């Protein structure tokens, strides 16, 4: 289960994955939607969540950690 390279622990949720990526930035930074989604897809390529769902989680989580969001998905 969680013993494969780059696979999250079994108990990790998509929300946990999003928060993990967001917390790699410093407080006050602007979080790139495009970069955050790319990092999540790179770390967990088999994740069955749409980009729209990830955007929602990013937009919900980033302000709680003092970060703004750059809506750069289609750039």
Secondary structure by P-SEA (a helix, b strand, c coil): cccccccccccccaaaaaaaaaacccccbbbbaaaaaaaaaaacccccccaaaaaaaaaacccccbbbbcccccc
